[in-house]
Amino acid sequence: MVSSIKKKIIWALWLLLFPLSLWITYQLYPPHISGQEIDTVVFLILAFFVAASPMVINGTPIFLIQWVAWAVFLTFGLFIEMILLQLTILVLFARVRLSKKQFFRIPLNSIMFLFVSFLSGAIYYYLGGQSGVALKGITHSLWLIPVYPILYYILNHFFIALINLILYKGKRKTFGIDFTWETLTTLMTFPMGFILYTLYMEIGVVALIFVGIPFASLSIILNLYHSSRKINKLLQKATDIGHQLAERLNVDEVLDLFIQKLTEMLPVDYAYILDIVDNEELHLIRQMEMGEKKTVNIEPLRKSEGISGLVWEQKSAALFNSQKEWKDIVKGYMPEKVESVLSVPIVRNSEVIGILFLASSTKRAYEKSQLMIVDILCSHFAIALENARNYEKTKAQSERCALTKLYNYRFFENLLTSEFEKIRTNVREKISLIILDIDHFKSVNDRYGHQSGNEILCQLANVLSNLIENSGTVARYGGEEFVILLPDVEKRAALEVAEQVRKTIADNQFVLDQHIDKQEETKIVHITASIGVATAPQDADEPLALIRHADRALYVGAKRAGRNRVAEYVK
């Protein structure tokens, strides 16, 4: 970013140097346009056409004006060449439509071209070169003609490197892909400048037609070639991203990867993924702003509300180049600096399942070709997201108890084995196991019915989950038995947790809605639990032994001792 102080300095220098440099040039090297004023205007029109057909590479507009400037310099002199370049700068920046923050580039480029033109022309004249003379009249100094374009090219890139160093502290690549393209196109078009000058001296202004048409064709071909290369690169990246998405089987990983890769591939300052919930509302499920993951509470949108709602309703993408185009459509949250917007429906089996919303603080940041690429990526994303959700659902069904939603016996055994492996590799020092059994649960089923028993199991699962939270893992071991695995917790602390669990269960009121007694709508019951505790490695050196010893403490130390109590395993 260029500071506002530097921008003001640039404008001040331009106001000082622009009129002064033109006056000095006019005095030292007056133009040769007597009787050729109309021809000069025709040359200017050709230059405007060239400036209006730039290639934008890495955000840098490259316009092939040097060959026209060379022909104008040899024909009319340095002063006219400088005027022509200054006017074409305005045409170029009008074509690329600079934002207000980038207006300083107009005086900056104006100063640069003033210096480049003046120094190149002055050296050419100093060495004995001439302007406004037919080719046959300068045979003795013909070798000087290429001096001007060579100097022009060298000085141009010298000043670009200098600007990069002073304004951008070397952060921009001076010799990147834009430098390569400019070098190649300069070599291709410079001969056209010499041909234009020669033909004009021989046949007059008609020469501009013979040269202008081939240039227009070349310019169109180069732009099409560059555009095709850019699209091919985007397609290749989209394919790579599609493969990476297909490899992810976790929903969060799919969402994070998708939004991250999009912000890397396209000029995205703000990215949002919205999910359609119950076919009624759009809910934000992922948000990234200025490269950072955010969690802002944003109100849901309904169909046809705002840009995303409109995309949902129409099932077609939307592309806006500036605030003026979307400011009357937007509803709800929108960052103030947003200009360009690209919103695409995420479609699966002909149904819109979500909306992708991308935005940039730069005007005209997105092209139609990019919209098509994003549309393809959204198809990959929709498939990957569905696969991840199905996998997680299947995995949850295999690992969780269908009734209580706690982890099941199979998951618990695998986890316990993994924890013992950590003990063996010194990753973990100890683990404690709490196993509990509901007292007299059969009598509860007999009195209130099995549906009421299931209600108690579900409510107890919630009580245990809320009590343990992230300090351990709760699982349903079978029937009315539950287990709690506490990593890196010594036995004394585990006994304290077990006592807290016992007391919480005893004090809790369990509400029964599905009981068999029709006289009351709901019933409040109290239950108790007996609990056994064992710790590894002091009580067991392998998983099954730890379960067996905790279970022994439960039945021998708690159940036989009167129930509703905690007992530890004692060797």
C-alpha positions, 0 to 999 in steps of 0.5 A: 500500500502506498501511503497518502503522504507519498501520493500527495508528493507524487501529485505535487511533483507532477504539477511541478514537472509536467509543464516544466518538462514540456516547455523545456522539450519544446524549446530544445526540440521543437516539433516538425508538424508544419502542414501535417496537423491532420496527420498528427491527429490520425497518429493520435487516433491510432495511439488511442486505439493501441492504448485502449487494447491493453493486456492485464497481467498480474494486475499490470496493464501492458499496452503496446504503445512503444512502436507508435511512439517510435514512429511518431518520434522519428516523424514529428520529433520528441515534443509530439511523442511526449504529448502523444504518450501523455494522452494515451496514459489517460486513455489506458487508465480510463480503459482499466478503470482505476479505483480512487485509491489508484489515481496516483498512478496517473501522475506517477506514470506521467512522470515516468514517461516524461523522463523516459521519453526525454532522456531517450530522445535527448541521447538520440539527438546528442549522438546525431540522430534526426527526426522528420527526415525521410529514411533516404536522407539519413543513411549516414546515421541509419544505425542510430534509429534503433538507439531510441527504442533500445534506450526507451526499453532500458530506461522504462524498466529502470524507472519501474524498478526504481518505483518498486523500490521507493514506493513498494519497498521491493515487494512487487516483482520487477521481473515477473510474468508481466516483464516477460510478456512486455519484453516479448510483445515489445520485440514483436511490435518494434519492427512495426514502428519502423515500418510505419515510419518508413511507409508514412514517409513514402505514401503518407497517412494511408500507411496507418491503415496498412499497419493499423489493421495488422496490429489490431489483429495481433493485439486481438490474437495476443489477448486471446492467447493470454486469456486462454492461458489464464483460463487453462491455469484456472482450470488446472487449479480447479481440477487440483482443488477438486481432487483435494476436496474428494480426499477429505471425509470431514465436513469441517475440512471440506469447508475450510479447504474450499474457502481457503483455496478460493481465496488463494486462486481468486482476488477474494477479500471476503468469502462466505458459504451459506447453507440452506436450512429446511428449504427456508433460510440461508445460514452462514456456515463459513466466513473468511475476511481478509484472509482470516477466519471469522465467526460473526453472527449474521442474520439468516436470509430467506429466498429472494432476500439480498444477493444470496437469496436472489441467486438461490431463487433464480438458481443462477450466478450473479456478477457485480463489478461495483457497489452501484450495481448491487447496493439496491439489492443487498440486505443484511450484513455486508462489509463497507469496503466491498465493491465486486461481488461474485455469488454462485449457487451450490447445486447437487442433483438439480437442487440448490443446497447452498450459496457461495458468496465472494467479494473484493474491495476492488472494482471489476475484480472478477471476470465471466471466465472466473465465474464459470471456473467457480461454478465448476468448483462448486459442483466438486464442492457439493459432491465432496460435502455430501460425501463427507456428511454421509461418511460422518453420519455412517461413522457416527452410527457405527460409533454412537448408541442410537438411543443415548447418542453417547459413544458405544462399546465398540468405540470405547474399547478402541479408545481404551486400547489407544490410551494404553498404547499412549501409556506404553510410549510415555505419551500419557502417564495414567488413565482412570476409568469410572464405570456406573450402573443404575440401581434397581433399574429393572424395577423402574422398567417394571413399574413405569414401562420400558419407554420410561426406562429409555427416557431415564437412560437418555436423560442420564446420558445428558447429565453425564455429558454436561458434567464431564464435558471435555475432561473425559469421554462418556460412553454407554457400556451396555444396558444401564451401565455407563463408563467415563474415561479420564486421561491423565487423571490419578485415582484420587481425582477420579474418585472425586469425579465419581462422587460428584457424578453419584451425588448429581444423579441422586439429586437429579429429578428424572421426568417421565412422559412415556410412563404406563400410568395414565392417571398423570401426564408426567412423573418425577422419579429419583434414581441412584447409581453404584460406581466403581473406579480403577486406574492404570497402570497401577491397577491394570496393565492392559485394557480388559484388565482395567475394565474388569477391575473397575467392574469388580469395584462396582459390584463388590465394593458398591453394589454389595455394600448397599448401592448408591456409593463409590468404590475403588479397586483394591488389589 
